[in-house]
Amino acid sequence: TQLLEQSPQFLSIQEGENLTVYCNSSSVFSSLQWYRQEPGEGPVLLVTVVTGGEVKKLKRLTFQFGDARKDSSLHITAAQPGDTGLYLCAGVSGYALNFGKGTSLLVTP
Amino acid sequence: SQTIHQWPATLVQPVGSPLSLECTVEGTSNPNLYWYRQAAGRGLQLLFYSVGIGQISSEVPQNLSASRPQDRQFILSSKKLLLSDSGFYLCAWSVGFEQYFGPGTRLTVT
């Protein structure tokens, strides 16, 4: 099993602040995905990155895939309370996804 | 559009009792199907996946089993639940490598 380490595990910030969360592995992945999960619900796919060095933007969220395809980052600009949730990264490995343990984000007004 | 259903939404079962969780997908054909377990709101552990009817791959040895009797139906079962089986069970489908999750079942074993 290819391990994905996410950091930080917990993050509590105020509305309007910027933040970056990280997803790191010693293994190379063909692609990497980011999900957001709210309490009591299933994860929702945010983005898939495929090419080393790729940057994708989703409104205030910016996702980057490392050049070596071993790591990724998620940057949120001007965080809002609606961004609160568990952010999970997952690396594609054959038919399955290997998930990190997630970063739990709390944005307070 | 595709939708995925799981039931029940919540379940409280005593130790030693049997378990059956069901997952169905609508709006797609021949999807890959997955069962995950999530403990304490953290990362997802892949339990089983299936690439077709009757084809089940197990990722983690345990007292759980899975079956796929129909193309878009995936069932998670146990003959005798353990306390350690408590958790949030998620079903997912994929065509390609992007996975889409159901709403989950919260299982508490007492």
Contacts between the chains, C-beta under 8 A, distances in Angstrom:
chain1	res1	chain2	res2	distance
A	30	B	97	7.8
A	31	B	97	6.2
A	33	B	97	7.9
A	33	B	98	6.8
A	33	B	99	7.8
A	35	B	101	8.0
A	39	B	41	6.9
A	40	B	104	7.2
A	40	B	106	7.3
A	41	B	103	6.1
A	41	B	104	6.7
A	42	B	90	5.3
A	42	B	92	7.5
A	42	B	101	3.3
A	42	B	102	5.4
A	42	B	103	5.5
A	42	B	104	5.2
A	43	B	44	7.4
A	43	B	90	7.6
A	43	B	101	5.2
A	44	B	101	7.4
A	45	B	98	5.8
A	45	B	99	7.0
A	45	B	100	6.7
A	48	B	97	7.4
A	48	B	98	5.8
A	86	B	41	6.1
A	86	B	42	7.9
A	88	B	43	6.8
A	88	B	44	7.1
A	90	B	44	7.9
A	90	B	99	7.9
A	92	B	97	4.7
A	95	B	32	5.9
A	95	B	49	5.7
A	95	B	51	6.3
A	95	B	57	7.7
A	96	B	34	7.3
A	96	B	46	5.3
A	96	B	49	5.8
A	96	B	59	7.1
A	97	B	44	7.9
A	97	B	46	7.3
A	97	B	97	7.8
A	97	B	99	6.0
A	98	B	46	7.9
A	99	B	36	8.0
A	99	B	43	4.7
A	99	B	44	4.4
A	99	B	45	7.9
A	99	B	46	8.0
A	100	B	43	5.8
A	101	B	42	4.9
A	101	B	43	3.8
A	102	B	41	7.8
A	102	B	42	5.9
A	102	B	43	5.7
A	104	B	41	7.1
